[in-house]
Amino acid sequence: MFTLFILNVSFLIYTISYLKSCVEPNIFPVYGKVLFIEGILFSIILILSIFPVMINLLSSSQSRHNIKAIFDSVDKTSFASYRFFDDNIDDDEYENNAFKVITEIGLTAIKEFDHTTFEIVLRSINKKAISVFKSNEDASDKLQLYANFTDNLKDFFSFAVKEKNNSAQQRIIQTRWVLEDEGMKHDFLKYNSPHYKGIDFITDIEIYFNRAVQNNEDFIAAEIVDTFIDYFATVIRKILPATFRYNYDHPYSNSEDVNTIFSYYRLIDSLTTQAVATKKMPVLKNLSNLFMTLDTVIVESTNSTDTKRYLLQINNLQKEKLLKNIVENAQIKNIESPYFPFGIGNTQELHKLKSSVILRAELKMIDYLFSKRLLNNYILNDLKTAAFIIIENFSEDTATGKVFLNLIVDKFDHIRGLITTTSSNEDKDLYINLHIFLGYIISKYTLTGINYEMDEKIRDIMNRFPYLDDFKEELKANGFIQNTGL
């Protein structure tokens, strides 16, 4: 480029000198005209050549090799330098600080939607963090590097939200989770406490979520909830079995661990409040999935049975708050699978723990949904499925199976008794379907041949539907379209 510039300048000087030497002013021979045109063309070529060269320079300044060199320069002496700048800071010291340079490179890549460079930055953060976390460095040094990188990521996320760079936002969230996961694996995030608490991660997740919601990034907010599911599931599977053993006889013996668990649910409360207030439907669906996933994780974990039951109790108390928020504040009128935080965990608990924490919570919420005229076939079908699991899996433990099956059958009977001739068409349709579902249960019971001494009770309840035929005729006469999706 420099050679082209020198040649172009030399050619322009020669052209000007020649044109000045022409005998008649303002009249140029053919040779002079050619020189003039060539001078213009060379100048244009020079100008156009500047742009790719500048782009190449910018690219090389953030090349894989240079970024690697920056991360290689991060060592023990630089860990603590990131946060201690003051008004008297030397400019060279600021510019040569690796963490500040990383921030500048990342922000530039986000602004330019340069996904390749930004991916290199994030992967380099992961690689450097994992290398140091595995090393023999002091825990304080590891904590400082962890803090520096999490600060980098917060800066990146704020800017990515501002620039509407969704790809960058997703990768930042994933990278933040990798940092936390590696920190938990290498056991230095306790901050002089006997047990891991995850305060930094909870704080960062809330910051990310707030910014996503405020900027109407619904997809990103939902992704943050999914990341928290992965995090909380990891805590339940890998952290709690070694540190937490709940004792119902001495409930205050684990107060520190209990407070940690409640801090996770306080975060979920905060996320739910914002999602409901702003009517973020994708986020509410993911929050509902969070509770169902945690139910399954708890049941399948290696925690003690009492710990599992305690965690299930806390999780299902929180479900009640979520469901009421969805109904009363988010004004959702069709409670089906995306918003109903019960499911497979119910039958897993019945089968593996021989307890009914989830089932009892679900039965309680069925009363609530009926009071709001939101009970539907999807929810009744979930109860029917639980009844089938009980019938299939408690052939030997008939006493436990009978208790569980009684809970379900009694709830069908209870709802039946609340529906009268003055009820709405929707409730009358529900009345008919209650009878149908009970028929499914007695059929399953009879085919399986299990003796819970329940067949007489179920048949007796099925005979307590005095309005059944009348309701069928009435709905047909009214042209009411019955919900036959059983």
Buried (B, 14 or more C-beta within 10 A) or exposed (E): EEEBEEEBEEBBEEBEEBBEEEEEEEEBEEEBEEBBEEBEEBBEEBEEBEEEEEEEEBEEEBEEEEBBEBBEEBEEEBBBBBEEEEEEEEEEEEEEBBBBBBBEBBBBBBBBEBBEBBBBBBBBBBEBBBEBBEEEBEBEBBBBBBBBBBBBBBBBBBBBBEBEBBEBBBBBBBBBBBBBBBBBBBEBBBEEEEBBBBEBBBEBBBEBBBBBBEBEBBBBBBBBBBBBBEBBBBBBBBBBBEBBBBEEEEEEEBEEBBEBBEEBBEBBBBBBEBBBEBEBBBBBBBBBBBBBBBBBBBBBBEBBEEBBBBBBBBBBEBBBBBBBBBBEBBEBEEBEBBBBBBBBBBBBBBBEBBBBBBBBBBBEBBEBBBEEEBBBBBBBBBBBBBBBBBBBBBEEEBEBBBBBBBBBBEBBBEBBEEBEEEBEBBBBBBBBBBBBBBEBBBEBBEEEEBEBEBEEBBBEBBEEBEBBEEBBEBBEEEEBEBBEEE
